[in-house]
Amino acid sequence: MGFPHGYEAPELISNNERRTQVIREYAREMFGALDDLVVKNQLELTPAETHKALIDYLSFTDIFRVTDPRHF
């Protein structure tokens, strides 16, 4: 979840609804930033192409659940 959400880690781990909300907010931010990048650089890509590329990129991310931070 990263440093910005560390303070709310217990809630995000235990509250599926809140965790889903945070993930959706992050995705919206990422898609918005990508859309801005395409416009500012006048790239000839559709939103669907860029969004698929972002989803493909993020899907390569490994997700780990750390149950004991002392062993990470």
N, CA, C and O atoms as a Tripos MOL2 file, in Angstrom:
@<TRIPOS>MOLECULE
protein
  288   287    72     0     0
PROTEIN
NO_CHARGES

@<TRIPOS>ATOM
      1 N           0.8140   -1.2000    0.0000 N.3       1 MET1
      2 CA          0.0000    0.0000    0.0000 C.3       1 MET1
      3 C           0.8500    1.2530    0.0000 C.2       1 MET1
      4 O           0.3690    2.3220   -0.3760 O.2       1 MET1
      5 N           2.0700    1.1490    0.4020 N.am      2 GLY2
      6 CA          2.9690    2.2940    0.3320 C.3       2 GLY2
      7 C           2.8820    3.2040    1.5390 C.2       2 GLY2
      8 O           1.9450    3.1370    2.3340 O.2       2 GLY2
      9 N           3.8750    4.0480    1.6490 N.am      3 PHE3
     10 CA          4.0190    4.9460    2.7880 C.3       3 PHE3
     11 C           2.8020    5.8470    3.0310 C.2       3 PHE3
     12 O           2.3900    5.9880    4.1820 O.2       3 PHE3
     13 N           2.2000    6.4730    1.9830 N.am      4 PRO4
     14 CA          1.0940    7.3980    2.2510 C.3       4 PRO4
     15 C          -0.0880    6.7730    2.9820 C.2       4 PRO4
     16 O          -0.8580    7.4810    3.6310 O.2       4 PRO4
     17 N          -0.2380    5.4590    2.8840 N.am      5 HIS5
     18 CA         -1.3830    4.8130    3.5260 C.3       5 HIS5
     19 C          -0.9950    4.0020    4.7520 C.2       5 HIS5
     20 O          -1.8240    3.2920    5.3220 O.2       5 HIS5
     21 N           0.2520    4.1050    5.1520 N.am      6 GLY6
     22 CA          0.7070    3.3350    6.2970 C.3       6 GLY6
     23 C          -0.0820    3.5960    7.5590 C.2       6 GLY6
     24 O          -0.3440    2.6780    8.3370 O.2       6 GLY6
     25 N          -0.4610    4.8420    7.7650 N.am      7 TYR7
     26 CA         -1.1980    5.1870    8.9850 C.3       7 TYR7
     27 C          -2.5640    4.5250    9.0470 C.2       7 TYR7
     28 O          -3.1080    4.3290   10.1340 O.2       7 TYR7
     29 N          -3.1290    4.1770    7.8880 N.am      8 GLU8
     30 CA         -4.4490    3.5520    7.8920 C.3       8 GLU8
     31 C          -4.3860    2.0770    7.4840 C.2       8 GLU8
     32 O          -5.3920    1.4920    7.0830 O.2       8 GLU8
     33 N          -3.2050    1.4900    7.5910 N.am      9 ALA9
     34 CA         -3.0230    0.0910    7.2160 C.3       9 ALA9
     35 C          -3.9950   -0.8550    7.9200 C.2       9 ALA9
     36 O          -4.6020   -1.6970    7.2570 O.2       9 ALA9
     37 N          -4.1620   -0.7470    9.2400 N.am     10 PRO10
     38 CA         -5.0840   -1.6880    9.8890 C.3      10 PRO10
     39 C          -6.4980   -1.6340    9.3030 C.2      10 PRO10
     40 O          -7.1370   -2.6680    9.1100 O.2      10 PRO10
     41 N          -6.9800   -0.4150    9.0220 N.am     11 GLU11
     42 CA         -8.3270   -0.2950    8.4570 C.3      11 GLU11
     43 C          -8.3800   -0.8540    7.0370 C.2      11 GLU11
     44 O          -9.3310   -1.5490    6.6770 O.2      11 GLU11
     45 N          -7.3540   -0.5500    6.2250 N.am     12 LEU12
     46 CA         -7.3530   -1.0310    4.8440 C.3      12 LEU12
     47 C          -7.2390   -2.5530    4.7740 C.2      12 LEU12
     48 O          -7.7790   -3.1730    3.8570 O.2      12 LEU12
     49 N          -6.5520   -3.1460    5.7170 N.am     13 ILE13
     50 CA         -6.4280   -4.6010    5.7410 C.3      13 ILE13
     51 C          -7.7380   -5.2520    6.1740 C.2      13 ILE13
     52 O          -8.1200   -6.2950    5.6440 O.2      13 ILE13
     53 N          -8.4180   -4.6470    7.1260 N.am     14 SER14
     54 CA         -9.6200   -5.2730    7.6810 C.3      14 SER14
     55 C         -10.9180   -4.8270    7.0180 C.2      14 SER14
     56 O         -11.9320   -5.5140    7.1460 O.2      14 SER14
     57 N         -10.9150   -3.6960    6.3130 N.am     15 ASN15
     58 CA        -12.1470   -3.1530    5.7410 C.3      15 ASN15
     59 C         -12.0850   -3.2310    4.2090 C.2      15 ASN15
     60 O         -11.4760   -2.3830    3.5560 O.2      15 ASN15
     61 N         -12.7190   -4.2500    3.6590 N.am     16 ASN16
     62 CA        -12.6850   -4.4880    2.2260 C.3      16 ASN16
     63 C         -13.2840   -3.3160    1.4420 C.2      16 ASN16
     64 O         -12.7770   -2.9630    0.3770 O.2      16 ASN16
     65 N         -14.3420   -2.7200    1.9520 N.am     17 GLU17
     66 CA        -14.9910   -1.5990    1.2700 C.3      17 GLU17
     67 C         -14.0520   -0.3920    1.1790 C.2      17 GLU17
     68 O         -13.9320    0.2230    0.1190 O.2      17 GLU17
     69 N         -13.4030   -0.0600    2.2650 N.am     18 ARG18
     70 CA        -12.4580    1.0760    2.2850 C.3      18 ARG18
     71 C         -11.2550    0.7970    1.3850 C.2      18 ARG18
     72 O         -10.7950    1.6830    0.6650 O.2      18 ARG18
     73 N         -10.7500   -0.4350    1.4270 N.am     19 ARG19
     74 CA         -9.6100   -0.8050    0.5900 C.3      19 ARG19
     75 C          -9.9740   -0.6660   -0.8950 C.2      19 ARG19
     76 O          -9.1810   -0.1530   -1.6830 O.2      19 ARG19
     77 N         -11.1620   -1.1180   -1.2680 N.am     20 THR20
     78 CA        -11.6270   -0.9990   -2.6500 C.3      20 THR20
     79 C         -11.7380    0.4610   -3.0510 C.2      20 THR20
     80 O         -11.3750    0.8180   -4.1720 O.2      20 THR20
     81 N         -12.2300    1.3110   -2.1610 N.am     21 GLN21
     82 CA        -12.3570    2.7420   -2.4360 C.3      21 GLN21
     83 C         -10.9840    3.3640   -2.7010 C.2      21 GLN21
     84 O         -10.8220    4.1290   -3.6520 O.2      21 GLN21
     85 N         -10.0090    3.0410   -1.8750 N.am     22 VAL22
     86 CA         -8.6620    3.5970   -2.0320 C.3      22 VAL22
     87 C          -8.0360    3.1240   -3.3450 C.2      22 VAL22
     88 O          -7.3860    3.9060   -4.0400 O.2      22 VAL22
     89 N          -8.2270    1.8640   -3.6820 N.am     23 ILE23
     90 CA         -7.6830    1.3320   -4.9360 C.3      23 ILE23
     91 C          -8.3290    2.0380   -6.1270 C.2      23 ILE23
     92 O          -7.6360    2.3870   -7.0830 O.2      23 ILE23
     93 N          -9.6380    2.2520   -6.0850 N.am     24 ARG24
     94 CA        -10.3240    2.9430   -7.1830 C.3      24 ARG24
     95 C          -9.8570    4.3910   -7.3080 C.2      24 ARG24
     96 O          -9.6860    4.8900   -8.4200 O.2      24 ARG24
     97 N          -9.6500    5.0670   -6.1880 N.am     25 GLU25
     98 CA         -9.1450    6.4410   -6.2330 C.3      25 GLU25
     99 C          -7.7650    6.4840   -6.8690 C.2      25 GLU25
    100 O          -7.4720    7.3780   -7.6620 O.2      25 GLU25
    101 N          -6.9200    5.5260   -6.5260 N.am     26 TYR26
    102 CA         -5.5740    5.4540   -7.0990 C.3      26 TYR26
    103 C          -5.6460    5.2070   -8.6060 C.2      26 TYR26
    104 O          -4.9190    5.8330   -9.3760 O.2      26 TYR26
    105 N          -6.5130    4.3050   -9.0170 N.am     27 ALA27
    106 CA         -6.6600    4.0170  -10.4450 C.3      27 ALA27
    107 C          -7.1340    5.2580  -11.1970 C.2      27 ALA27
    108 O          -6.6290    5.5520  -12.2810 O.2      27 ALA27
    109 N          -8.0890    5.9810  -10.6390 N.am     28 ARG28
    110 CA         -8.5680    7.2180  -11.2900 C.3      28 ARG28
    111 C          -7.4310    8.2360  -11.4310 C.2      28 ARG28
    112 O          -7.2990    8.8850  -12.4690 O.2      28 ARG28
    113 N          -6.6290    8.3690  -10.4010 N.am     29 GLU29
    114 CA         -5.4840    9.2910  -10.4600 C.3      29 GLU29
    115 C          -4.5080    8.8690  -11.5540 C.2      29 GLU29
    116 O          -4.0370    9.7040  -12.3260 O.2      29 GLU29
    117 N          -4.2070    7.5880  -11.6190 N.am     30 MET30
    118 CA         -3.2650    7.0850  -12.6200 C.3      30 MET30
    119 C          -3.7970    7.2800  -14.0350 C.2      30 MET30
    120 O          -3.0590    7.7190  -14.9160 O.2      30 MET30
    121 N          -5.0720    6.9580  -14.2630 N.am     31 PHE31
    122 CA         -5.6550    7.1370  -15.5960 C.3      31 PHE31
    123 C          -5.6940    8.6160  -15.9770 C.2      31 PHE31
    124 O          -5.4300    8.9680  -17.1270 O.2      31 PHE31
    125 N          -6.0190    9.4720  -15.0250 N.am     32 GLY32
    126 CA         -6.0360   10.9090  -15.2850 C.3      32 GLY32
    127 C          -4.6610   11.4440  -15.6440 C.2      32 GLY32
    128 O          -4.5170   12.2300  -16.5800 O.2      32 GLY32
    129 N          -3.6530   11.0150  -14.8980 N.am     33 ALA33
    130 CA         -2.2830   11.4460  -15.1820 C.3      33 ALA33
    131 C          -1.8420   10.9630  -16.5580 C.2      33 ALA33
    132 O          -1.1880   11.6980  -17.2990 O.2      33 ALA33
    133 N          -2.1940    9.7490  -16.8920 N.am     34 LEU34
    134 CA         -1.8390    9.2020  -18.1990 C.3      34 LEU34
    135 C          -2.5480    9.9600  -19.3150 C.2      34 LEU34
    136 O          -1.9430   10.2670  -20.3430 O.2      34 LEU34
    137 N          -3.8240   10.2620  -19.1170 N.am     35 ASP35
    138 CA         -4.5700   11.0370  -20.1230 C.3      35 ASP35
    139 C          -3.9300   12.4090  -20.3270 C.2      35 ASP35
    140 O          -3.8060   12.8670  -21.4630 O.2      35 ASP35
    141 N          -3.5250   13.0640  -19.2490 N.am     36 ASP36
    142 CA         -2.8510   14.3670  -19.3460 C.3      36 ASP36
    143 C          -1.5370   14.2590  -20.1060 C.2      36 ASP36
    144 O          -1.2130   15.1190  -20.9250 O.2      36 ASP36
    145 N          -0.7900   13.2090  -19.8330 N.am     37 LEU37
    146 CA          0.4860   12.9860  -20.5070 C.3      37 LEU37
    147 C           0.2930   12.8360  -22.0210 C.2      37 LEU37
    148 O           1.0560   13.3960  -22.8080 O.2      37 LEU37
    149 N          -0.7180   12.0880  -22.4120 N.am     38 VAL38
    150 CA         -0.9990   11.8800  -23.8370 C.3      38 VAL38
    151 C          -1.3650   13.2020  -24.5030 C.2      38 VAL38
    152 O          -0.8840   13.4970  -25.5970 O.2      38 VAL38
    153 N          -2.2080   13.9970  -23.8560 N.am     39 VAL39
    154 CA         -2.6350   15.2830  -24.4220 C.3      39 VAL39
    155 C          -1.4580   16.2520  -24.5070 C.2      39 VAL39
    156 O          -1.2420   16.8720  -25.5480 O.2      39 VAL39
    157 N          -0.7040   16.3860  -23.4320 N.am     40 LYS40
    158 CA          0.4060   17.3440  -23.3940 C.3      40 LYS40
    159 C           1.4960   17.0170  -24.4040 C.2      40 LYS40
    160 O           2.1540   17.9160  -24.9260 O.2      40 LYS40
    161 N           1.6840   15.7450  -24.6750 N.am     41 ASN41
    162 CA          2.7220   15.3360  -25.6170 C.3      41 ASN41
    163 C           2.1770   15.0320  -27.0040 C.2      41 ASN41
    164 O           2.8990   14.5520  -27.8770 O.2      41 ASN41
    165 N           0.8990   15.3150  -27.1930 N.am     42 GLN42
    166 CA          0.2260   15.1340  -28.4840 C.3      42 GLN42
    167 C           0.4950   13.7480  -29.0690 C.2      42 GLN42
    168 O           0.8190   13.6060  -30.2480 O.2      42 GLN42
    169 N           0.3580   12.7560  -28.2380 N.am     43 LEU43
    170 CA          0.5600   11.3840  -28.6900 C.3      43 LEU43
    171 C          -0.6780   10.8990  -29.4370 C.2      43 LEU43
    172 O          -1.8040   11.2610  -29.0970 O.2      43 LEU43
    173 N          -0.4590   10.0950  -30.4350 N.am     44 GLU44
    174 CA         -1.5740    9.5840  -31.2330 C.3      44 GLU44
    175 C          -2.0440    8.2410  -30.6680 C.2      44 GLU44
    176 O          -1.9290    7.1960  -31.3080 O.2      44 GLU44
    177 N          -2.5670    8.3080  -29.4720 N.am     45 LEU45
    178 CA         -3.0790    7.1240  -28.7980 C.3      45 LEU45
    179 C          -4.4830    7.4040  -28.3010 C.2      45 LEU45
    180 O          -4.7940    8.5250  -27.8980 O.2      45 LEU45
    181 N          -5.3210    6.4000  -28.3280 N.am     46 THR46
    182 CA         -6.6730    6.5560  -27.7990 C.3      46 THR46
    183 C          -6.6440    6.3150  -26.2870 C.2      46 THR46
    184 O          -5.7280    5.6720  -25.7750 O.2      46 THR46
    185 N          -7.6370    6.8260  -25.5890 N.am     47 PRO47
    186 CA         -7.7060    6.5290  -24.1540 C.3      47 PRO47
    187 C          -7.7480    5.0230  -23.8900 C.2      47 PRO47
    188 O          -7.1450    4.5490  -22.9280 O.2      47 PRO47
    189 N          -8.4440    4.2790  -24.7220 N.am     48 ALA48
    190 CA         -8.5200    2.8290  -24.5200 C.3      48 ALA48
    191 C          -7.1380    2.1860  -24.6290 C.2      48 ALA48
    192 O          -6.8050    1.2930  -23.8500 O.2      48 ALA48
    193 N          -6.3320    2.6380  -25.5940 N.am     49 GLU49
    194 CA         -4.9790    2.0900  -25.7560 C.3      49 GLU49
    195 C          -4.0980    2.4060  -24.5550 C.2      49 GLU49
    196 O          -3.3860    1.5380  -24.0500 O.2      49 GLU49
    197 N          -4.1530    3.6460  -24.1060 N.am     50 THR50
    198 CA         -3.3030    4.0280  -22.9810 C.3      50 THR50
    199 C          -3.7680    3.3770  -21.6830 C.2      50 THR50
    200 O          -2.9430    2.9810  -20.8600 O.2      50 THR50
    201 N          -5.0740    3.2630  -21.4930 N.am     51 HIS51
    202 CA         -5.5900    2.6380  -20.2790 C.3      51 HIS51
    203 C          -5.2300    1.1560  -20.2510 C.2      51 HIS51
    204 O          -4.8830    0.6240  -19.1960 O.2      51 HIS51
    205 N          -5.3100    0.4860  -21.3990 N.am     52 LYS52
    206 CA         -4.9220   -0.9220  -21.4590 C.3      52 LYS52
    207 C          -3.4320   -1.0760  -21.1440 C.2      52 LYS52
    208 O          -3.0370   -2.0050  -20.4400 O.2      52 LYS52
    209 N          -2.6140   -0.1720  -21.6620 N.am     53 ALA53
    210 CA         -1.1770   -0.2280  -21.3910 C.3      53 ALA53
    211 C          -0.9000   -0.0740  -19.8990 C.2      53 ALA53
    212 O          -0.0500   -0.7700  -19.3440 O.2      53 ALA53
    213 N          -1.6200    0.8390  -19.2530 N.am     54 LEU54
    214 CA         -1.4390    1.0360  -17.8130 C.3      54 LEU54
    215 C          -1.8830   -0.2050  -17.0390 C.2      54 LEU54
    216 O          -1.2010   -0.6420  -16.1130 O.2      54 LEU54
    217 N          -3.0080   -0.7570  -17.4150 N.am     55 ILE55
    218 CA         -3.4930   -1.9670  -16.7380 C.3      55 ILE55
    219 C          -2.4930   -3.1060  -16.9170 C.2      55 ILE55
    220 O          -2.2000   -3.8360  -15.9700 O.2      55 ILE55
    221 N          -1.9740   -3.2550  -18.1290 N.am     56 ASP56
    222 CA         -0.9680   -4.2940  -18.3720 C.3      56 ASP56
    223 C           0.2620   -4.0610  -17.5000 C.2      56 ASP56
    224 O           0.7910   -5.0010  -16.9060 O.2      56 ASP56
    225 N           0.7170   -2.8120  -17.4200 N.am     57 TYR57
    226 CA          1.8970   -2.4830  -16.6220 C.3      57 TYR57
    227 C           1.6510   -2.7920  -15.1420 C.2      57 TYR57
    228 O           2.4840   -3.4190  -14.4880 O.2      57 TYR57
    229 N           0.5200   -2.3550  -14.6260 N.am     58 LEU58
    230 CA          0.2350   -2.5630  -13.2040 C.3      58 LEU58
    231 C           0.0100   -4.0340  -12.8770 C.2      58 LEU58
    232 O           0.2430   -4.4620  -11.7460 O.2      58 LEU58
    233 N          -0.4350   -4.7990  -13.8450 N.am     59 SER59
    234 CA         -0.6960   -6.2170  -13.5760 C.3      59 SER59
    235 C           0.5890   -6.9980  -13.3540 C.2      59 SER59
    236 O           0.5500   -8.1120  -12.8310 O.2      59 SER59
    237 N           1.7320   -6.4290  -13.7440 N.am     60 PHE60
    238 CA          3.0090   -7.0840  -13.5010 C.3      60 PHE60
    239 C           3.5130   -6.8370  -12.0850 C.2      60 PHE60
    240 O           4.5290   -7.4050  -11.6840 O.2      60 PHE60
    241 N           2.8280   -6.0080  -11.3320 N.am     61 THR61
    242 CA          3.2320   -5.6780   -9.9680 C.3      61 THR61
    243 C           2.9910   -6.8750   -9.0590 C.2      61 THR61
    244 O           1.9150   -7.4730   -9.0860 O.2      61 THR61
    245 N           3.9760   -7.2190   -8.2670 N.am     62 ASP62
    246 CA          3.8120   -8.2800   -7.2820 C.3      62 ASP62
    247 C           3.1870   -7.6920   -6.0310 C.2      62 ASP62
    248 O           3.5630   -6.6080   -5.5840 O.2      62 ASP62
    249 N           2.2480   -8.4040   -5.4810 N.am     63 ILE63
    250 CA          1.5830   -7.9640   -4.2620 C.3      63 ILE63
    251 C           1.8830   -8.9890   -3.1710 C.2      63 ILE63
    252 O           1.6400  -10.1860   -3.3300 O.2      63 ILE63
    253 N           2.4090   -8.4910   -2.0770 N.am     64 PHE64
    254 CA          2.7480   -9.3430   -0.9580 C.3      64 PHE64
    255 C           1.9520   -8.9170    0.2600 C.2      64 PHE64
    256 O           1.6750   -7.7320    0.4430 O.2      64 PHE64
    257 N           1.5910   -9.8610    1.0790 N.am     65 ARG65
    258 CA          0.9590   -9.5610    2.3550 C.3      65 ARG65
    259 C           2.0030   -9.8310    3.4310 C.2      65 ARG65
    260 O           2.4560  -10.9600    3.6160 O.2      65 ARG65
    261 N           2.3670   -8.7820    4.1240 N.am     66 VAL66
    262 CA          3.3710   -8.8960    5.1810 C.3      66 VAL66
    263 C           2.6380   -9.0580    6.4970 C.2      66 VAL66
    264 O           1.9310   -8.1580    6.9490 O.2      66 VAL66
    265 N           2.8170  -10.2070    7.0950 N.am     67 THR67
    266 CA          2.1450  -10.4480    8.3710 C.3      67 THR67
    267 C           3.0300  -10.0740    9.5540 C.2      67 THR67
    268 O           2.5410   -9.7830   10.6460 O.2      67 THR67
    269 N           4.3340  -10.0870    9.3190 N.am     68 ASP68
    270 CA          5.2730   -9.6960   10.3610 C.3      68 ASP68
    271 C           6.3610   -8.8260    9.7380 C.2      68 ASP68
    272 O           7.3050   -9.3470    9.1450 O.2      68 ASP68
    273 N           6.2380   -7.5060    9.8670 N.am     69 PRO69
    274 CA          7.1910   -6.5910    9.2120 C.3      69 PRO69
    275 C           8.6410   -6.8170    9.5990 C.2      69 PRO69
    276 O           9.5300   -6.3860    8.8650 O.2      69 PRO69
    277 N           8.9170   -7.4650   10.7050 N.am     70 ARG70
    278 CA         10.2980   -7.7080   11.1190 C.3      70 ARG70
    279 C          11.0080   -8.6750   10.1880 C.2      70 ARG70
    280 O          12.2380   -8.7230   10.1760 O.2      70 ARG70
    281 N          10.2670   -9.4380    9.4160 N.am     71 HIS71
    282 CA         10.8580  -10.4410    8.5270 C.3      71 HIS71
    283 C          10.8130  -10.0170    7.0710 C.2      71 HIS71
    284 O          11.0020  -10.8460    6.1810 O.2      71 HIS71
    285 N          10.5730   -8.7690    6.8170 N.am     72 PHE72
    286 CA         10.4940   -8.3060    5.4280 C.3      72 PHE72
    287 C          11.7160   -7.5420    5.0490 C.2      72 PHE72
    288 O          11.8240   -7.0750    3.9150 O.2      72 PHE72
@<TRIPOS>BOND
     1     1     2 1
     2     2     3 1
     3     3     4 2
     4     3     5 am
     5     5     6 1
     6     6     7 1
     7     7     8 2
     8     7     9 am
     9     9    10 1
    10    10    11 1
    11    11    12 2
    12    11    13 am
    13    13    14 1
    14    14    15 1
    15    15    16 2
    16    15    17 am
    17    17    18 1
    18    18    19 1
    19    19    20 2
    20    19    21 am
    21    21    22 1
    22    22    23 1
    23    23    24 2
    24    23    25 am
    25    25    26 1
    26    26    27 1
    27    27    28 2
    28    27    29 am
    29    29    30 1
    30    30    31 1
    31    31    32 2
    32    31    33 am
    33    33    34 1
    34    34    35 1
    35    35    36 2
    36    35    37 am
    37    37    38 1
    38    38    39 1
    39    39    40 2
    40    39    41 am
    41    41    42 1
    42    42    43 1
    43    43    44 2
    44    43    45 am
    45    45    46 1
    46    46    47 1
    47    47    48 2
    48    47    49 am
    49    49    50 1
    50    50    51 1
    51    51    52 2
    52    51    53 am
    53    53    54 1
    54    54    55 1
    55    55    56 2
    56    55    57 am
    57    57    58 1
    58    58    59 1
    59    59    60 2
    60    59    61 am
    61    61    62 1
    62    62    63 1
    63    63    64 2
    64    63    65 am
    65    65    66 1
    66    66    67 1
    67    67    68 2
    68    67    69 am
    69    69    70 1
    70    70    71 1
    71    71    72 2
    72    71    73 am
    73    73    74 1
    74    74    75 1
    75    75    76 2
    76    75    77 am
    77    77    78 1
    78    78    79 1
    79    79    80 2
    80    79    81 am
    81    81    82 1
    82    82    83 1
    83    83    84 2
    84    83    85 am
    85    85    86 1
    86    86    87 1
    87    87    88 2
    88    87    89 am
    89    89    90 1
    90    90    91 1
    91    91    92 2
    92    91    93 am
    93    93    94 1
    94    94    95 1
    95    95    96 2
    96    95    97 am
    97    97    98 1
    98    98    99 1
    99    99   100 2
   100    99   101 am
   101   101   102 1
   102   102   103 1
   103   103   104 2
   104   103   105 am
   105   105   106 1
   106   106   107 1
   107   107   108 2
   108   107   109 am
   109   109   110 1
   110   110   111 1
   111   111   112 2
   112   111   113 am
   113   113   114 1
   114   114   115 1
   115   115   116 2
   116   115   117 am
   117   117   118 1
   118   118   119 1
   119   119   120 2
   120   119   121 am
   121   121   122 1
   122   122   123 1
   123   123   124 2
   124   123   125 am
   125   125   126 1
   126   126   127 1
   127   127   128 2
   128   127   129 am
   129   129   130 1
   130   130   131 1
   131   131   132 2
   132   131   133 am
   133   133   134 1
   134   134   135 1
   135   135   136 2
   136   135   137 am
   137   137   138 1
   138   138   139 1
   139   139   140 2
   140   139   141 am
   141   141   142 1
   142   142   143 1
   143   143   144 2
   144   143   145 am
   145   145   146 1
   146   146   147 1
   147   147   148 2
   148   147   149 am
   149   149   150 1
   150   150   151 1
   151   151   152 2
   152   151   153 am
   153   153   154 1
   154   154   155 1
   155   155   156 2
   156   155   157 am
   157   157   158 1
   158   158   159 1
   159   159   160 2
   160   159   161 am
   161   161   162 1
   162   162   163 1
   163   163   164 2
   164   163   165 am
   165   165   166 1
   166   166   167 1
   167   167   168 2
   168   167   169 am
   169   169   170 1
   170   170   171 1
   171   171   172 2
   172   171   173 am
   173   173   174 1
   174   174   175 1
   175   175   176 2
   176   175   177 am
   177   177   178 1
   178   178   179 1
   179   179   180 2
   180   179   181 am
   181   181   182 1
   182   182   183 1
   183   183   184 2
   184   183   185 am
   185   185   186 1
   186   186   187 1
   187   187   188 2
   188   187   189 am
   189   189   190 1
   190   190   191 1
   191   191   192 2
   192   191   193 am
   193   193   194 1
   194   194   195 1
   195   195   196 2
   196   195   197 am
   197   197   198 1
   198   198   199 1
   199   199   200 2
   200   199   201 am
   201   201   202 1
   202   202   203 1
   203   203   204 2
   204   203   205 am
   205   205   206 1
   206   206   207 1
   207   207   208 2
   208   207   209 am
   209   209   210 1
   210   210   211 1
   211   211   212 2
   212   211   213 am
   213   213   214 1
   214   214   215 1
   215   215   216 2
   216   215   217 am
   217   217   218 1
   218   218   219 1
   219   219   220 2
   220   219   221 am
   221   221   222 1
   222   222   223 1
   223   223   224 2
   224   223   225 am
   225   225   226 1
   226   226   227 1
   227   227   228 2
   228   227   229 am
   229   229   230 1
   230   230   231 1
   231   231   232 2
   232   231   233 am
   233   233   234 1
   234   234   235 1
   235   235   236 2
   236   235   237 am
   237   237   238 1
   238   238   239 1
   239   239   240 2
   240   239   241 am
   241   241   242 1
   242   242   243 1
   243   243   244 2
   244   243   245 am
   245   245   246 1
   246   246   247 1
   247   247   248 2
   248   247   249 am
   249   249   250 1
   250   250   251 1
   251   251   252 2
   252   251   253 am
   253   253   254 1
   254   254   255 1
   255   255   256 2
   256   255   257 am
   257   257   258 1
   258   258   259 1
   259   259   260 2
   260   259   261 am
   261   261   262 1
   262   262   263 1
   263   263   264 2
   264   263   265 am
   265   265   266 1
   266   266   267 1
   267   267   268 2
   268   267   269 am
   269   269   270 1
   270   270   271 1
   271   271   272 2
   272   271   273 am
   273   273   274 1
   274   274   275 1
   275   275   276 2
   276   275   277 am
   277   277   278 1
   278   278   279 1
   279   279   280 2
   280   279   281 am
   281   281   282 1
   282   282   283 1
   283   283   284 2
   284   283   285 am
   285   285   286 1
   286   286   287 1
   287   287   288 2
@<TRIPOS>SUBSTRUCTURE
     1 MET1         2 RESIDUE 1 A MET
     2 GLY2         6 RESIDUE 1 A GLY
     3 PHE3        10 RESIDUE 1 A PHE
     4 PRO4        14 RESIDUE 1 A PRO
     5 HIS5        18 RESIDUE 1 A HIS
     6 GLY6        22 RESIDUE 1 A GLY
     7 TYR7        26 RESIDUE 1 A TYR
     8 GLU8        30 RESIDUE 1 A GLU
     9 ALA9        34 RESIDUE 1 A ALA
    10 PRO10       38 RESIDUE 1 A PRO
    11 GLU11       42 RESIDUE 1 A GLU
    12 LEU12       46 RESIDUE 1 A LEU
    13 ILE13       50 RESIDUE 1 A ILE
    14 SER14       54 RESIDUE 1 A SER
    15 ASN15       58 RESIDUE 1 A ASN
    16 ASN16       62 RESIDUE 1 A ASN
    17 GLU17       66 RESIDUE 1 A GLU
    18 ARG18       70 RESIDUE 1 A ARG
    19 ARG19       74 RESIDUE 1 A ARG
    20 THR20       78 RESIDUE 1 A THR
    21 GLN21       82 RESIDUE 1 A GLN
    22 VAL22       86 RESIDUE 1 A VAL
    23 ILE23       90 RESIDUE 1 A ILE
    24 ARG24       94 RESIDUE 1 A ARG
    25 GLU25       98 RESIDUE 1 A GLU
    26 TYR26      102 RESIDUE 1 A TYR
    27 ALA27      106 RESIDUE 1 A ALA
    28 ARG28      110 RESIDUE 1 A ARG
    29 GLU29      114 RESIDUE 1 A GLU
    30 MET30      118 RESIDUE 1 A MET
    31 PHE31      122 RESIDUE 1 A PHE
    32 GLY32      126 RESIDUE 1 A GLY
    33 ALA33      130 RESIDUE 1 A ALA
    34 LEU34      134 RESIDUE 1 A LEU
    35 ASP35      138 RESIDUE 1 A ASP
    36 ASP36      142 RESIDUE 1 A ASP
    37 LEU37      146 RESIDUE 1 A LEU
    38 VAL38      150 RESIDUE 1 A VAL
    39 VAL39      154 RESIDUE 1 A VAL
    40 LYS40      158 RESIDUE 1 A LYS
    41 ASN41      162 RESIDUE 1 A ASN
    42 GLN42      166 RESIDUE 1 A GLN
    43 LEU43      170 RESIDUE 1 A LEU
    44 GLU44      174 RESIDUE 1 A GLU
    45 LEU45      178 RESIDUE 1 A LEU
    46 THR46      182 RESIDUE 1 A THR
    47 PRO47      186 RESIDUE 1 A PRO
    48 ALA48      190 RESIDUE 1 A ALA
    49 GLU49      194 RESIDUE 1 A GLU
    50 THR50      198 RESIDUE 1 A THR
    51 HIS51      202 RESIDUE 1 A HIS
    52 LYS52      206 RESIDUE 1 A LYS
    53 ALA53      210 RESIDUE 1 A ALA
    54 LEU54      214 RESIDUE 1 A LEU
    55 ILE55      218 RESIDUE 1 A ILE
    56 ASP56      222 RESIDUE 1 A ASP
    57 TYR57      226 RESIDUE 1 A TYR
    58 LEU58      230 RESIDUE 1 A LEU
    59 SER59      234 RESIDUE 1 A SER
    60 PHE60      238 RESIDUE 1 A PHE
    61 THR61      242 RESIDUE 1 A THR
    62 ASP62      246 RESIDUE 1 A ASP
    63 ILE63      250 RESIDUE 1 A ILE
    64 PHE64      254 RESIDUE 1 A PHE
    65 ARG65      258 RESIDUE 1 A ARG
    66 VAL66      262 RESIDUE 1 A VAL
    67 THR67      266 RESIDUE 1 A THR
    68 ASP68      270 RESIDUE 1 A ASP
    69 PRO69      274 RESIDUE 1 A PRO
    70 ARG70      278 RESIDUE 1 A ARG
    71 HIS71      282 RESIDUE 1 A HIS
    72 PHE72      286 RESIDUE 1 A PHE
